[in-house]
């Protein structure tokens, strides 16, 4: 004889779900980051994909006089230029997105398949853009630091003294530090252990640690290798002779700054293709606009007593 308590007396959950619609999110992707560097750079439009940085050939040869004597013969001088400045060319981050038209036609409710495929592809392209701004062999920040603008940590872990040393290299209106989140955490531990916990500041609706009033901006594009990484300090803006981002304006089918999406057609297999292109580069206008703290150990901890 079956137990009456085991018999169904009302509609069950599993059967009920056949008449219900689940609320669905758009596709999530853990690789998406805030990309603060892109937000904080000044972006300069580039004509014909080339940006030339012109400089004074010899700054010390410009003669001036400061004297209270009347009728003194004043020095004669002129400012000479380098005959050919460094030219930066825009690089392209490209990919071709393929979407089967049957999938787009049949499965685009409640979320449009083409829109979501493009959105995630564009996010990936922008993530690559920030990585290139830091690591590109030609124009990336790490590969454009002058030897005189490099300093190594004194004891491995990033200390307040180390960041002060970095500030002394980029002392003309420095903008912000750029570091891996683990490097920022390591600095926070060192500063707190010394009794000087770093204050925070609110930017873009988020909280950032600061040192000497300069925010420490996190990015996972600064790599950690064998427990070591780098911390960058930079000055930004053309008027400050700092670091500037470069982009191509007025692209055909432009959807974001320097980024375009072009429909390439449908092939005989009913596959629709879209070309996603992002054109960008970066220029360091003067050597002292950029400095780096090297050999930053992110694995040191302290026992608080």
Backbone torsions as a table, in degrees:
resi	resn	phi	psi	omega
1	UNK	NA	124.4	-176.7
2	UNK	-73.4	147.3	178.2
3	UNK	-72.5	127.4	-178.2
4	UNK	-62.0	-26.3	-178.1
5	UNK	-73.7	-16.4	179.1
6	UNK	-89.1	-11.8	-179.7
7	UNK	-80.8	144.7	178.0
8	UNK	-70.9	132.8	175.1
9	UNK	-115.1	-1.4	178.1
10	UNK	-156.1	166.3	-179.9
11	UNK	-60.9	131.6	-178.3
12	UNK	-84.4	166.2	-177.4
13	UNK	-60.9	-45.7	-174.8
14	UNK	-63.1	-45.5	179.3
15	UNK	-68.1	-36.2	-178.1
16	UNK	-65.0	-32.2	-177.4
17	UNK	-66.5	-17.4	177.8
18	UNK	-66.0	-18.6	179.6
19	UNK	-106.3	4.2	-176.1
20	UNK	-111.6	156.5	175.6
21	UNK	-110.2	128.0	176.2
22	UNK	-75.4	141.5	173.1
23	UNK	-79.2	118.9	-172.1
24	UNK	-107.0	137.7	174.7
25	UNK	-86.5	164.6	167.7
26	UNK	-69.0	161.3	-179.8
27	UNK	-61.2	132.4	176.5
28	UNK	-97.4	150.9	179.6
29	UNK	-142.1	116.1	-175.1
30	UNK	-65.8	-18.2	-177.6
31	UNK	-76.3	-9.9	-179.4
32	UNK	-73.8	129.8	179.3
33	UNK	-122.6	169.1	-179.4
34	UNK	-67.2	-23.7	179.8
35	UNK	54.6	56.8	-177.1
36	UNK	-62.7	-34.4	-178.2
37	UNK	-57.0	-43.4	-179.8
38	UNK	-62.4	-36.7	179.9
39	UNK	-70.4	-34.2	-171.7
40	UNK	-88.5	-17.8	178.1
41	UNK	-75.1	148.3	165.7
42	UNK	-81.9	131.5	-177.6
43	UNK	-105.7	128.3	-175.8
44	UNK	-110.9	125.4	175.7
45	UNK	-69.3	140.2	-174.7
46	UNK	-117.8	129.0	177.3
47	UNK	-83.7	133.7	175.1
48	UNK	58.0	21.1	173.1
49	UNK	74.5	12.2	-177.7
50	UNK	-129.9	135.5	179.6
51	UNK	-129.0	117.0	-177.6
52	UNK	-105.2	130.2	177.6
53	UNK	-99.9	109.3	178.9
54	UNK	-92.3	145.0	-179.6
55	UNK	-135.2	162.2	168.1
56	UNK	-70.3	127.3	-175.7
57	UNK	-65.0	-47.5	-179.3
58	UNK	-140.8	103.4	-176.8
59	UNK	-70.4	-27.5	-176.8
60	UNK	-80.0	-10.7	-177.3
61	UNK	-86.8	-1.7	179.8
62	UNK	-82.4	114.0	-174.4
63	UNK	-93.8	130.9	174.5
64	UNK	-134.1	163.8	-177.4
65	UNK	-132.7	143.2	173.5
66	UNK	-128.8	106.0	-174.9
67	UNK	-150.1	148.8	176.7
68	UNK	-98.0	-0.2	-178.9
69	UNK	-79.3	138.6	178.2
70	UNK	-81.5	154.6	173.7
71	UNK	57.1	28.5	174.2
72	UNK	-82.2	140.3	178.9
73	UNK	-68.8	122.7	-177.2
74	UNK	-83.7	147.5	178.9
75	UNK	-67.2	147.8	175.7
76	UNK	-107.0	135.6	-174.5
77	UNK	-150.5	173.6	172.4
78	UNK	-157.1	161.5	-179.6
79	UNK	-103.9	119.0	179.5
80	UNK	-94.9	151.9	-179.6
81	UNK	-113.8	153.2	168.2
82	UNK	-64.2	139.3	-174.2
83	UNK	-69.1	-27.6	-179.1
84	UNK	-147.6	108.0	-179.7
85	UNK	-76.9	167.3	178.8
86	UNK	-70.2	136.8	178.5
87	UNK	-108.3	131.8	176.8
88	UNK	-106.0	129.6	178.5
89	UNK	-107.2	142.3	178.7
90	UNK	-69.2	136.9	174.4
91	UNK	-103.4	154.2	-177.9
92	UNK	-110.9	136.0	167.8
93	UNK	-106.5	113.5	-171.6
94	UNK	-123.2	152.3	166.7
95	UNK	-160.4	158.6	176.8
96	UNK	-115.3	119.9	178.9
97	UNK	-93.5	128.4	177.6
98	UNK	-110.5	130.7	177.7
99	UNK	-132.8	125.8	177.6
100	UNK	-70.0	130.4	-177.0
101	UNK	-61.8	-30.9	178.0
102	UNK	-64.1	-41.8	178.6
103	UNK	-63.9	-44.5	-179.9
104	UNK	-64.7	-35.6	-178.5
105	UNK	-74.4	-41.1	-170.4
106	UNK	-92.0	-27.2	-169.7
107	UNK	-123.2	44.0	-178.3
108	UNK	-111.6	25.7	174.3
109	UNK	-132.7	128.4	10.2
110	UNK	-87.2	-8.7	-177.4
111	UNK	-115.1	131.9	-179.2
112	UNK	-67.1	121.8	-175.1
113	UNK	-64.0	-42.8	-178.8
114	UNK	-65.3	-42.6	179.5
115	UNK	-60.8	-44.8	-177.7
116	UNK	-71.1	-38.1	176.0
117	UNK	-61.9	-42.8	178.2
118	UNK	-67.7	-41.0	-178.8
119	UNK	-59.2	-47.7	-178.3
120	UNK	-69.9	-34.6	177.1
121	UNK	-66.1	-43.0	178.8
122	UNK	-63.7	-40.3	177.5
123	UNK	-60.5	-41.6	179.3
124	UNK	-65.7	-40.9	177.6
125	UNK	-62.5	-40.2	179.7
126	UNK	-69.3	-34.2	174.5
127	UNK	-62.7	-41.2	178.2
128	UNK	-65.8	-35.9	177.8
129	UNK	-57.9	-49.1	-179.4
130	UNK	-63.7	-38.1	177.5
131	UNK	-61.8	-42.0	179.4
132	UNK	-67.1	-36.7	178.7
133	UNK	-60.4	-27.7	-179.4
134	UNK	-95.6	-40.6	-167.7
135	UNK	-113.1	-6.6	-177.3
136	UNK	-55.1	135.7	-176.7
137	UNK	-64.6	-25.6	-177.1
138	UNK	-94.6	-50.5	-172.6
139	UNK	-120.4	-0.9	-177.2
140	UNK	-62.4	152.1	-177.8
141	UNK	-55.8	-48.1	-175.3
142	UNK	-63.2	-28.8	-177.5
143	UNK	-95.6	9.1	177.8
144	UNK	-126.2	21.8	176.2
145	UNK	-88.7	124.6	176.1
146	UNK	-63.5	149.3	-179.7
147	UNK	-59.0	-33.8	179.9
148	UNK	-72.8	-10.7	-178.1
149	UNK	-105.3	19.4	178.7
150	UNK	-112.3	139.2	177.0
151	UNK	-140.7	146.8	-179.2
152	UNK	-106.2	152.8	177.4
153	UNK	-63.5	150.1	-179.3
154	UNK	-77.2	-35.6	-175.5
155	UNK	-130.0	7.1	-179.6
156	UNK	106.5	-62.9	178.3
157	UNK	-73.4	145.1	-178.5
158	UNK	-74.7	116.4	-177.2
159	UNK	-106.4	165.5	173.2
160	UNK	-55.8	-36.7	177.7
161	UNK	-61.8	-40.1	179.9
162	UNK	-64.1	-43.9	179.3
163	UNK	-68.3	-34.0	175.0
164	UNK	-63.5	-39.5	177.8
165	UNK	-62.9	-38.6	178.1
166	UNK	-66.8	-40.2	177.2
167	UNK	-61.9	-33.7	179.6
168	UNK	-66.6	-21.7	177.2
169	UNK	-84.4	-36.9	-179.8
170	UNK	-114.4	67.2	-170.4
171	UNK	-93.6	-13.9	-178.5
172	UNK	-85.2	94.0	178.4
173	UNK	52.8	55.9	176.8
174	UNK	-62.7	148.3	-175.5
175	UNK	-99.0	-54.1	-176.3
176	UNK	-167.1	156.1	170.7
177	UNK	-85.9	150.8	175.1
178	UNK	-126.2	124.2	-173.9
179	UNK	-153.6	157.4	172.9
180	UNK	-66.9	145.2	178.9
181	UNK	-52.3	-35.3	178.4
182	UNK	-69.1	-32.2	176.7
183	UNK	-69.9	-37.7	176.9
184	UNK	-65.4	-41.4	177.2
185	UNK	-63.0	-40.1	179.1
186	UNK	-64.0	-40.9	177.1
187	UNK	-65.4	-40.9	178.0
188	UNK	-58.5	-40.4	178.3
189	UNK	-64.4	-44.4	-178.1
190	UNK	-65.9	-43.0	-179.3
191	UNK	-66.4	-41.1	179.9
192	UNK	-66.9	-40.2	179.4
193	UNK	-61.4	-31.0	178.7
194	UNK	-86.6	0.7	178.2
195	UNK	85.5	14.7	179.1
196	UNK	-126.8	65.5	-179.4
197	UNK	-58.4	131.4	-176.2
198	UNK	-68.9	136.7	176.5
199	UNK	-72.1	170.1	178.9
200	UNK	-116.9	160.3	176.4
201	UNK	-138.0	149.8	179.5
202	UNK	-97.8	122.6	175.7
203	UNK	-134.3	133.7	178.6
204	UNK	55.9	27.1	179.9
205	UNK	80.7	8.7	178.7
206	UNK	-122.8	158.2	-179.5
207	UNK	-97.2	136.8	178.8
208	UNK	-129.4	141.0	169.1
209	UNK	-67.2	151.3	177.9
210	UNK	-131.4	160.5	169.6
211	UNK	-142.3	126.5	-175.5
212	UNK	55.5	33.2	178.7
213	UNK	83.0	-0.7	-178.7
214	UNK	-102.0	126.4	-178.9
215	UNK	-71.0	145.2	172.4
216	UNK	-96.1	106.3	-174.1
217	UNK	-90.7	124.2	-177.6
218	UNK	-84.0	143.7	170.8
219	UNK	-153.0	137.3	177.2
220	UNK	-86.8	4.2	179.3
221	UNK	-82.5	-15.2	169.6
222	UNK	-82.0	112.0	-168.2
223	UNK	-78.1	153.4	172.0
224	UNK	-109.4	121.5	179.3
225	UNK	-126.7	122.6	-177.9
226	UNK	54.9	38.0	177.3
227	UNK	77.3	6.2	-178.6
228	UNK	-119.4	148.9	178.5
229	UNK	-149.0	-170.0	179.1
230	UNK	-125.5	154.1	171.0
231	UNK	-121.1	128.5	-177.1
232	UNK	-106.2	141.8	170.1
233	UNK	-123.0	132.4	-177.4
234	UNK	-141.0	153.0	171.1
235	UNK	-104.6	138.9	-175.5
236	UNK	-119.1	157.7	172.7
237	UNK	106.7	140.6	179.8
238	UNK	-67.8	-40.9	-178.4
239	UNK	-67.8	-23.8	178.5
240	UNK	-94.4	5.0	-176.4
241	UNK	55.8	46.5	-176.0
242	UNK	-106.7	-143.6	178.1
243	UNK	-99.5	134.9	178.8
244	UNK	-130.8	146.9	171.6
245	UNK	-88.5	149.5	-178.2
246	UNK	-120.6	139.1	178.9
247	UNK	-147.1	161.0	177.9
248	UNK	-95.7	117.8	-179.7
249	UNK	-84.5	164.6	170.6
250	UNK	57.6	44.7	176.5
251	UNK	-74.2	151.3	172.4
252	UNK	-66.2	132.4	-179.4
253	UNK	59.8	38.1	179.4
254	UNK	-70.3	132.8	177.8
255	UNK	-114.7	-26.2	173.7
256	UNK	-142.2	172.2	179.7
257	UNK	-56.4	115.9	177.8
258	UNK	74.5	5.7	-176.0
259	UNK	-124.6	131.6	-179.8
260	UNK	-128.5	152.9	174.6
261	UNK	-126.4	118.1	-177.2
262	UNK	-118.2	131.2	176.1
263	UNK	-75.7	125.4	-175.1
264	UNK	-100.7	-4.8	178.9
265	UNK	111.3	179.7	-178.9
266	UNK	-121.0	128.6	-177.8
267	UNK	-87.2	-174.3	-176.0
268	UNK	-73.4	-6.9	175.6
269	UNK	-100.8	13.4	178.7
270	UNK	64.8	30.5	176.7
271	UNK	-97.5	120.6	175.4
272	UNK	-89.2	135.4	-176.5
273	UNK	-119.3	142.0	180.0
274	UNK	-131.2	127.1	177.6
275	UNK	-89.8	119.6	177.4
276	UNK	-106.9	120.3	-176.7
277	UNK	-131.2	135.5	175.3
278	UNK	-129.7	122.6	-178.1
279	UNK	-107.1	122.4	-178.7
280	UNK	-157.1	166.7	172.8
281	UNK	-163.4	-172.8	-178.3
282	UNK	-150.7	142.4	-179.6
283	UNK	-129.5	135.8	173.5
284	UNK	-101.7	110.0	-169.7
285	UNK	-75.3	-33.8	174.6
286	UNK	-138.5	152.9	-174.3
287	UNK	-60.7	-37.7	-175.3
288	UNK	-82.5	11.4	174.7
289	UNK	-83.8	-5.4	-171.1
290	UNK	-147.0	130.6	175.6
291	UNK	-140.7	159.3	-177.3
292	UNK	-139.5	137.2	171.7
293	UNK	-98.2	117.9	-174.6
294	UNK	-101.2	167.9	176.1
295	UNK	57.2	45.0	180.0
296	UNK	-84.6	114.0	179.7
297	UNK	-85.5	123.3	-176.6
298	UNK	-101.6	7.1	-172.7
299	UNK	-111.4	14.1	-178.5
300	UNK	-94.2	133.1	-179.9
301	UNK	-127.9	162.6	-178.7
302	UNK	-125.4	148.6	174.4
303	UNK	-97.9	115.9	-178.0
304	UNK	-85.3	132.5	-178.5
305	UNK	-120.1	NA	NA
